[in-house]
Amino acid sequence: MKVFKLSLLAATLIGLSACSLEGDDGQNGTNGTDGSDGLNSLIAQTVLAVGNSNCPNGGVQIDSGLDSDADGSLSATEVTATEYVCTPGVTSVSSTELTASLNNEWFQAGEAEVAEAKTVWTNATATTSAKSAAAAKTLSSLKGSAKNIILFVGDGMGISTVTAARILEGQQAGETGEEHQLSFEKFPFAGLSKTYNVNAQTPDSAGTMTAMMTGVKSDAGVISVGEDANRSDCASMSGNELITALELAEIAGKSTGIVTTARITHATPAATYANSPERNWEDDGDMSADDIAAGCEDIAAQLIHFESNLEARVDGADVDGIEVAMGGGRRSFLPKDAAYNSADAVSSVEGDRTDGTDLITEWQDTYSDGTYVYDQAGFDAIDASTTTRVLGLFNESHMQYDADRDNDVAGEPTLAEMTEKAIDILDNNSEGFFLMVEAGRIDHGHHAGSAYNALTDTIALSDAVAKAAEMTSEDDTLIIVTADHGHVFTIAGYPKRGNPILGKVVGVGATEPSLAADGMPYTTVGYTNGPGFHDLGDSVTDADAVYYAAAPDSRRNDLSDIDTTSSGYHQESLVPFAGSETHSGEDVGIFARGPGALLVQGTNEQNMIFHIMNYVGNLKEQAEAKLAL
């Protein structure tokens, strides 16, 4: 639709063009009187969201006209011409756009949220027509502006966890703590993410990471498959597989990496590279004979077969596989045979695989240029300038809590060290890279009711983010820091400013701990449910030790002579849960810097994170371009 009106200037020019008379020139006449100043012509651009009546798929409305009242802006009555530049609709499904994704209502809603975020940003910043034009230009340049994308996920890092970790790190540095900021809290843009799964008010990591990696919200317990699949039902997965941001980046020619402190086959990292109707199918020993016979592949095998699986699944894809994969979970890659034990094995039989396959050896045979490491010495020996591919499996199960790394038999790198090494390797690709980094043990510390381990691992995540920010440029690298979900972790009481965040509550103006109605002191942080009180002192910091407790302790305990700031202290809980505290259904934070970070604003559906990464990285279109070659 176009609406044009002839301007006075245009009419005058047409009139002059008709006044061409033949004959001699006459004498010059006297100068006429000066005329009054004319009117300024203005142009205003407005970003249109998906669903607009003139541009159903979104676009830009361009208004022009004369500034009749000379106020520097273009009002509706001054508009003399309106044009619409509309985004074309999708008329076909390419091999990178699996029907399960493209036609999914969550995927479509996520695309619309990105369009709405652009509109909100334009309206907030474009107070004049000149600023409106500048805003529209800025937004139009966002698509594809991020060469590199790094997604940090603090597993279980709810708002209260961020707050408490901020205070703890500040107090460790000699501050009162409350005024401190974690590295990612200094990022210029922030928002909130709604974490519920399609079938669950309080979510799990599988469904939440599926949302972030595929743009589609799904059920609890499933890995990168749509909600129409049934959990643990292999046959139901067919046709519901979703493509991930990491897979799109891989097809587009970027280098890709996964770093985690959890098992690399655990739900959060698995959602970047695998499709499974059951998050617990980490190796074939976790699956029934019927599941295997139905054609489902365990998650560890999917990591090793990532390249061949993706090429078989997407017509025309020619990828070179994941360049960096580092974390724990070695047991799912080794046969259930002591002969395959690693030098630092803790169990008498380290491996869990029942098919006799040594996936680590298979990976080494597939990638002759690859380097496999399992300890600190091997990690330190990696030369990032010449190494093209790394598989690092640093523990039989999850890696150690950050506070416990010295207890590891063979040594483990920190999350910051793994992040640094990954970026050093991945940035050798001129096409850019996609990297997912998970601080997986924040979640496990909370499940054990150990604020100390959850918070110190959050600080370790902050260190990793700081390292990534130091190594990359805001001009070409989008960094997003978020969580998959929160925990029932609370900060309560009325402690005075600077009171130890892990300590007992001491009120304003007081020097002794405050007492509850039962006459006993209480801590600032605690849990709504979980295994409850345990005092392991400083000699045992491993939070997982309470998972094996005979029964939860939900009683009120006299903490008068107990050091609640010690690494082995586990907070009291209100509702006794044997073995594990639960997730929460609260919103979590999203922190961003770099190209497109301005799209992080307000409260969002969690799957929008994928759509922001896809938009500023132009992942889908770059992947399609590669497939068209």
C-alpha positions in Angstrom: 0.0 0.0 0.0 1.4 3.4 -1.0 -0.3 6.8 -0.4 1.3 9.8 -2.2 0.2 13.5 -2.3 1.8 16.1 -4.7 3.9 18.6 -2.8 3.8 22.3 -3.5 7.5 22.1 -4.5 6.7 19.4 -7.1 3.8 21.4 -8.5 6.0 24.5 -8.9 8.7 22.5 -10.7 6.0 21.2 -13.2 4.8 24.7 -13.8 8.3 26.0 -14.5 9.0 23.2 -17.0 6.1 24.5 -19.2 7.5 28.1 -19.4 10.0 27.5 -22.2 9.5 30.3 -24.8 11.5 31.0 -28.0 12.8 34.5 -28.7 15.4 37.0 -27.7 16.3 37.6 -24.0 14.9 40.8 -22.6 16.6 43.4 -20.2 17.3 42.3 -16.6 14.6 43.6 -14.3 14.9 44.8 -10.7 15.3 42.3 -7.9 12.1 41.1 -6.2 11.4 41.2 -2.5 12.7 38.4 -0.3 10.2 35.6 0.3 9.5 34.0 3.7 11.3 30.9 4.8 9.9 27.6 3.4 8.9 24.5 5.4 11.3 21.6 6.3 10.6 18.2 4.9 10.7 15.4 7.5 10.9 11.6 7.3 9.9 9.3 10.2 10.3 5.5 10.4 8.4 3.2 12.6 9.3 -0.5 13.2 6.2 -2.7 12.7 5.7 -5.8 14.8 4.6 -9.1 13.4 0.8 -9.1 13.0 0.5 -5.5 11.8 -2.4 -5.1 9.4 -0.2 -3.5 6.6 2.8 -5.8 7.2 1.6 -9.2 8.6 5.3 -10.4 9.0 6.6 -7.1 10.4 8.5 -4.4 8.7 9.0 -0.6 8.7 6.5 2.2 8.1 8.1 5.3 6.4 6.1 8.6 6.7 7.2 11.9 5.1 5.7 15.3 5.0 6.2 19.1 5.7 6.8 20.4 9.2 3.9 22.9 9.1 4.1 23.9 12.7 7.9 24.0 12.7 8.2 21.9 15.9 10.9 19.6 14.5 8.6 16.5 14.5 6.2 14.9 12.1 2.6 14.7 13.4 -0.1 12.6 11.8 -1.8 15.7 10.2 1.5 16.6 8.5 2.1 13.3 6.8 1.8 13.6 3.1 3.2 10.2 2.0 3.4 6.8 3.6 5.3 3.7 2.4 5.6 0.2 3.9 8.7 -2.0 3.6 7.4 -5.4 4.7 9.3 -8.4 5.7 8.5 -11.3 3.3 6.6 -14.2 4.8 8.0 -17.8 4.9 6.6 -19.7 2.0 8.8 -22.8 2.2 10.6 -25.0 4.7 14.3 -25.5 4.0 16.3 -28.4 5.3 17.6 -26.4 8.2 14.1 -25.3 9.3 12.6 -28.5 10.6 8.8 -28.4 10.3 8.7 -29.1 14.1 10.4 -25.8 14.7 9.1 -23.5 12.0 5.4 -24.3 12.5 5.6 -24.5 16.3 3.6 -21.7 18.0 6.4 -21.1 20.6 8.9 -20.6 17.7 6.5 -18.1 16.0 5.9 -16.3 19.3 9.6 -15.9 19.9 10.1 -14.3 16.5 7.3 -11.9 17.4 8.9 -11.1 20.7 12.1 -10.0 19.0 10.1 -7.8 16.6 8.3 -6.3 19.6 11.6 -5.7 21.5 12.9 -3.7 18.5 9.7 -1.6 18.6 10.0 -0.9 22.3 13.6 0.1 21.9 12.8 2.5 19.0 9.9 4.1 20.9 12.1 4.5 24.0 15.0 6.2 22.2 13.4 8.0 19.2 12.1 11.2 20.7 12.5 13.1 17.5 12.3 12.3 13.8 16.0 12.4 13.5 16.5 10.0 16.4 13.7 7.8 14.9 15.6 7.5 11.7 18.8 6.8 13.5 17.1 4.1 15.7 15.6 2.4 12.6 19.0 2.4 11.0 20.6 0.9 14.1 17.9 -1.8 14.3 18.3 -2.7 10.6 22.0 -3.2 11.1 21.5 -5.6 14.1 20.7 -8.6 11.9 23.9 -10.6 11.4 26.0 -8.1 13.4 27.3 -10.7 15.8 30.2 -12.8 14.4 30.5 -14.7 17.7 28.0 -15.7 20.3 28.7 -16.9 23.8 25.8 -18.2 26.0 26.6 -18.6 29.7 24.1 -20.7 31.7 24.3 -20.7 35.5 22.3 -23.8 36.2 20.0 -23.0 39.1 21.2 -19.4 39.3 18.0 -17.6 40.4 17.8 -14.0 41.5 18.5 -14.7 45.1 21.6 -16.7 44.1 22.9 -13.8 42.2 22.3 -11.5 45.1 23.9 -13.7 47.7 26.9 -14.5 45.5 27.4 -10.8 44.8 27.5 -10.1 48.6 29.8 -13.1 49.3 32.3 -12.1 46.6 32.3 -8.6 47.9 32.8 -9.7 51.5 35.6 -12.0 50.4 37.3 -8.9 48.9 37.0 -7.1 52.2 33.9 -5.0 51.4 30.5 -5.0 53.2 29.3 -6.9 50.1 25.9 -5.4 49.2 27.4 -2.7 47.0 29.4 -5.3 45.0 28.7 -6.5 41.5 29.4 -9.7 39.7 31.1 -9.3 36.3 27.9 -9.9 34.3 25.9 -7.5 36.5 27.9 -4.7 34.9 26.6 -5.6 31.4 24.5 -2.7 29.9 21.3 -4.7 29.2 19.2 -7.0 31.4 15.8 -8.5 31.6 13.9 -11.5 33.0 13.1 -14.9 31.7 10.0 -16.9 32.4 11.2 -20.5 33.0 8.1 -22.7 33.1 7.9 -25.8 30.9 4.9 -26.5 28.7 3.7 -29.1 31.2 5.3 -27.9 34.4 4.9 -24.7 36.5 8.3 -25.4 38.1 10.7 -26.5 35.4 13.7 -28.8 34.9 16.9 -28.1 33.0 16.0 -30.2 30.0 12.9 -28.3 29.0 14.4 -24.9 29.9 17.6 -25.4 27.9 15.6 -26.8 25.0 13.7 -23.4 25.0 17.0 -21.4 24.9 18.7 -23.6 22.3 15.8 -24.2 19.9 13.4 -21.3 20.3 10.6 -23.7 21.3 9.3 -24.2 24.8 8.8 -27.9 25.5 8.1 -30.4 28.3 10.1 -31.2 31.3 12.6 -34.1 30.9 13.0 -34.0 27.1 16.1 -32.8 25.2 15.5 -30.6 22.1 12.3 -32.3 21.0 8.9 -30.6 20.8 6.0 -31.0 23.2 4.2 -33.5 21.0 6.8 -36.1 21.9 6.1 -38.2 25.1 8.8 -38.4 27.7 10.7 -41.8 27.6 8.8 -42.8 24.4 11.3 -43.3 21.6 8.8 -43.7 18.8 7.0 -40.4 19.7 10.2 -38.4 19.0 10.1 -39.0 15.3 9.2 -35.8 13.5 9.5 -33.7 16.7 13.2 -33.3 16.6 14.2 -29.6 16.9 17.3 -27.9 15.4 19.5 -26.0 17.8 21.5 -22.8 17.6 24.7 -24.7 17.9 23.7 -26.9 14.9 22.7 -23.8 12.8 26.1 -22.3 13.7 27.8 -25.5 12.7 26.0 -25.6 9.3 26.8 -21.9 8.8 30.5 -22.7 9.0 31.2 -21.4 12.4 33.3 -23.2 15.0 31.3 -24.6 17.9 32.1 -25.4 21.6 30.5 -26.7 24.8 32.0 -26.2 28.2 30.4 -27.4 31.5 31.3 -28.4 35.0 28.6 -31.0 35.0 28.6 -34.2 33.0 28.7 -33.2 29.4 25.8 -35.6 28.8 23.7 -33.9 31.4 20.5 -32.0 30.4 21.9 -28.5 29.8 24.9 -29.3 27.6 23.0 -32.2 25.9 20.3 -29.8 24.7 22.9 -28.1 22.5 23.8 -31.2 20.4 21.3 -34.1 21.0 17.7 -35.0 20.5 16.2 -37.3 23.1 12.8 -37.9 24.7 14.5 -38.8 27.9 17.2 -36.7 29.6 18.4 -39.7 31.6 19.5 -41.7 28.5 23.0 -40.5 29.0 24.5 -43.8 27.9 23.1 -47.1 26.6 23.2 -48.5 30.1 20.4 -46.1 31.0 18.2 -47.3 28.2 16.0 -50.4 27.8 16.4 -52.9 25.0 13.2 -51.7 23.5 14.4 -48.1 23.4 17.5 -49.1 21.6 15.7 -51.4 19.2 13.3 -48.5 18.4 16.3 -46.6 17.0 17.0 -44.1 19.8 20.6 -43.3 20.4 22.0 -42.5 23.8 23.3 -38.9 24.5 27.0 -39.7 24.8 26.9 -41.5 21.4 25.1 -38.5 19.9 28.0 -36.3 21.0 30.6 -38.5 19.4 28.4 -39.0 16.2 27.3 -35.3 16.0 28.9 -34.6 12.6 27.6 -37.7 10.9 24.2 -37.4 12.5 23.7 -33.8 11.5 24.8 -34.4 7.9 22.4 -37.4 7.7 19.6 -35.3 9.1 20.0 -32.1 7.1 20.2 -32.6 3.3 23.3 -30.8 1.9 24.9 -30.2 5.2 28.7 -30.5 5.2 30.0 -29.8 8.8 33.2 -30.6 10.5 31.9 -31.3 14.0 32.1 -29.7 17.4 35.6 -28.3 17.9 35.6 -28.0 21.7 33.8 -30.3 24.2 34.9 -30.1 27.9 33.3 -31.2 31.1 32.7 -34.3 33.2 30.8 -37.5 32.6 33.6 -39.8 31.4 31.6 -42.9 32.5 29.1 -42.6 29.7 31.8 -42.9 27.1 33.6 -46.1 28.4 32.6 -49.7 28.5 31.5 -51.3 31.8 34.9 -53.0 32.1 37.7 -52.2 34.6 40.2 -52.6 31.8 39.0 -49.3 30.4 39.4 -47.3 33.7 41.2 -44.0 33.5 44.2 -43.3 35.6 42.2 -41.2 38.0 39.1 -43.5 38.2 37.3 -43.4 41.6 35.0 -46.3 41.0 36.3 -49.8 40.7 34.6 -49.9 37.3 34.5 -46.4 35.8 32.5 -47.0 32.6 28.7 -47.5 32.3 28.3 -48.6 28.7 26.9 -52.0 28.1 27.5 -52.2 24.4 31.3 -52.6 24.8 32.0 -49.4 22.8 34.9 -47.1 23.8 33.5 -43.8 22.5 36.7 -41.9 23.5 38.8 -44.2 21.2 36.1 -43.9 18.5 36.4 -40.0 18.7 40.2 -40.2 18.5 39.9 -42.5 15.4 37.4 -40.1 13.8 39.4 -37.0 14.4 43.1 -37.6 13.9 43.7 -33.9 14.6 41.9 -34.1 17.9 43.4 -33.9 21.4 41.8 -35.9 24.2 42.6 -34.8 27.8 41.3 -35.9 31.2 43.4 -34.1 33.7 45.0 -30.7 34.6 48.4 -31.6 33.1 46.8 -32.6 29.8 44.7 -29.5 29.7 47.7 -27.2 30.4 49.7 -28.8 27.6 47.1 -27.8 25.0 48.5 -25.2 22.6 45.5 -23.2 21.5 47.3 -21.7 18.5 47.9 -25.1 16.9 45.1 -27.3 18.4 42.0 -27.5 16.2 39.8 -29.9 18.3 39.6 -30.9 22.0 37.6 -33.5 23.9 38.1 -33.0 27.7 36.5 -35.4 30.2 37.8 -34.4 33.6 35.8 -36.6 35.8 34.0 -39.9 36.0 30.8 -38.0 36.8 30.4 -34.3 37.4 33.5 -32.2 37.8 34.3 -31.1 41.4 32.7 -28.1 43.0 35.0 -25.1 42.5 35.8 -25.2 46.3 36.8 -28.9 46.0 39.0 -28.9 42.9 42.1 -29.5 45.0 40.6 -32.8 46.1 40.5 -34.1 42.5 42.9 -37.0 41.9 44.4 -35.8 38.7 43.4 -32.1 38.9 40.8 -30.1 37.0 40.8 -26.8 35.2 38.6 -24.0 36.5 35.5 -22.9 34.5 37.4 -19.7 33.6 40.4 -21.6 32.4 38.2 -23.9 30.2 36.4 -20.8 28.8 39.6 -19.1 28.0 41.0 -22.2 26.3 37.8 -22.7 24.3 37.8 -19.1 23.0 41.5 -19.3 22.1 40.8 -22.4 19.9 37.4 -21.3 18.5 38.4 -17.8 17.4 40.9 -19.2 14.9 37.9 -19.5 12.5 37.4 -16.3 10.5 33.6 -17.2 10.2 33.2 -16.8 13.9 32.1 -19.2 16.7 29.2 -20.3 18.9 30.1 -21.3 22.5 27.9 -22.5 25.4 29.4 -22.4 28.9 27.5 -23.9 31.8 28.2 -23.6 35.5 26.4 -26.8 36.2 27.3 -27.3 39.8 25.5 -24.2 41.1 22.4 -26.4 40.7 23.9 -29.3 42.6 25.0 -27.2 45.5 21.4 -26.0 46.0 20.0 -29.4 45.6 22.2 -30.5 48.5 21.2 -27.5 50.6 24.7 -26.1 50.5 24.7 -22.4 49.9 28.4 -22.3 50.3 29.0 -24.5 47.2 26.2 -23.0 45.2 27.5 -19.4 45.8 31.2 -20.2 45.3 30.4 -21.8 41.9 28.4 -18.8 41.0 31.5 -16.7 41.7 33.4 -19.1 39.5 30.9 -18.4 36.7 31.4 -14.7 37.2 35.1 -15.2 36.7 34.5 -17.1 33.5 32.3 -14.4 32.1 34.9 -11.7 33.0 37.5 -13.7 31.1 35.3 -14.0 28.0 34.5 -10.3 28.1 38.2 -9.5 28.4 39.0 -11.7 25.4 36.2 -10.5 23.0 35.0 -7.3 21.6 31.5 -5.8 22.1 31.6 -4.9 18.5 31.3 -8.4 17.2 30.6 -10.8 20.1 27.2 -11.1 21.8 27.5 -12.5 25.4 24.3 -13.6 27.2 24.4 -14.7 30.8 21.3 -16.3 32.2 20.0 -19.3 34.2 17.7 -22.2 33.2 15.8 -22.0 36.5 16.1 -21.0 40.1 15.9 -22.7 43.5 13.9 -22.4 46.7 16.8 -20.5 48.2 15.9 -17.5 50.4 17.5 -14.4 51.9 15.6 -13.5 55.1 15.7 -11.9 58.5 16.9 -8.4 59.2 20.7 -8.6 59.3 22.7 -5.4 59.5 24.7 -4.1 56.5 27.8 -6.2 56.0 26.7 -9.1 58.1 28.3 -12.3 56.7 25.8 -13.6 54.1 26.4 -17.2 55.2 26.4 -16.2 58.9 23.7 -16.0 61.6 21.5 -13.0 61.5 22.8 -10.1 63.6 20.4 -7.1 63.6 21.1 -3.4 63.0 23.0 -2.0 66.0 23.5 -5.4 67.6 26.6 -7.5 68.2 24.9 -10.8 69.1 22.8 -13.0 66.8 19.0 -12.4 66.7 16.9 -15.2 68.3 13.8 -16.8 66.8 10.7 -17.5 68.8 12.2 -20.8 70.0 15.1 -18.9 71.5 17.7 -20.1 69.0 19.7 -18.1 66.4 19.0 -18.5 62.6 20.9 -17.9 59.4 20.2 -15.2 56.7 20.0 -17.8 53.9 18.0 -21.0 53.9 15.8 -23.3 51.9 12.1 -23.9 51.7 12.7 -27.6 51.3 15.5 -30.1 51.0 17.8 -32.3 53.1 18.2 -29.6 55.8 20.8 -29.1 58.5 24.2 -30.8 58.2 27.4 -29.6 59.8 30.4 -31.2 58.1 32.8 -28.5 59.2 35.7 -27.4 57.0 37.2 -30.8 56.5 34.4 -32.0 54.1 33.3 -29.4 51.5 31.7 -31.9 49.0 28.0 -30.9 49.1 27.0 -34.2 47.5 27.8 -36.0 50.8 24.4 -35.2 52.1 22.7 -37.0 49.2 23.6 -40.2 51.0 22.2 -39.2 54.4 19.8 -41.7 55.9 17.1 -39.1 56.5 16.6 -35.3 56.0 16.9 -33.1 59.1 14.2 -30.5 59.1 14.4 -29.8 62.9 15.4 -26.5 64.3 19.0 -26.9 65.5 20.8 -24.8 68.0 23.4 -23.0 65.9 24.9 -21.0 68.8 28.3 -22.8 68.6 28.3 -23.8 64.9 30.2 -21.9 62.2 27.5 -21.5 59.6 30.0 -19.8 57.2 32.1 -23.0 57.0 32.3 -24.8 53.7 30.7 -28.0 55.1 27.6 -26.3 56.6 24.2 -27.1 55.0 21.4 -24.7 55.8 18.2 -25.6 57.5 15.0 -26.3 55.5 11.3 -25.9 56.2 10.0 -28.9 54.4 12.0 -32.2 54.7 13.0 -33.7 51.3 15.2 -36.7 51.4 18.3 -36.3 49.2 17.5 -33.2 47.2 16.0 -29.7 47.4 13.9 -28.7 44.5 13.9 -26.1 41.8 11.7 -23.0 42.0 9.4 -21.5 39.4 10.7 -17.9 39.7 11.9 -15.8 36.8 15.6 -15.7 36.3 17.8 -12.9 35.0 19.2 -12.3 31.5 22.3 -10.1 31.2 23.8 -9.2 27.9 26.4 -7.1 26.1 27.5 -6.8 22.5 25.6 -6.7 19.2 21.8 -7.1 19.8 22.1 -6.9 23.6 19.5 -4.1 23.5 16.9 -6.7 22.6 17.2 -8.1 26.2 14.5 -6.1 28.0 11.5 -6.6 30.2 10.1 -10.0 31.0 10.4 -12.6 28.3 9.4 -16.1 27.4 12.6 -18.2 27.8 12.7 -19.3 24.2 13.2 -15.7 23.1 16.9 -16.1 24.0 17.3 -18.4 21.0 15.6 -15.9 18.7 17.9 -13.0 19.8 20.9 -15.2 19.1 19.5 -16.3 15.8 18.7 -12.8 14.8 21.9 -11.0 15.6 24.0 -14.0 14.5 21.8 -14.5 11.4 22.4 -18.2 12.0 19.5 -19.6 10.0 20.1 -17.5 6.9 23.8 -18.2 7.0 23.1 -21.9 7.3 20.7 -21.8 4.4 23.3 -19.9 2.3 25.8 -22.7 2.9 23.3 -25.4 2.0 22.6 -23.6 -1.3 26.2 -23.7 -2.4 
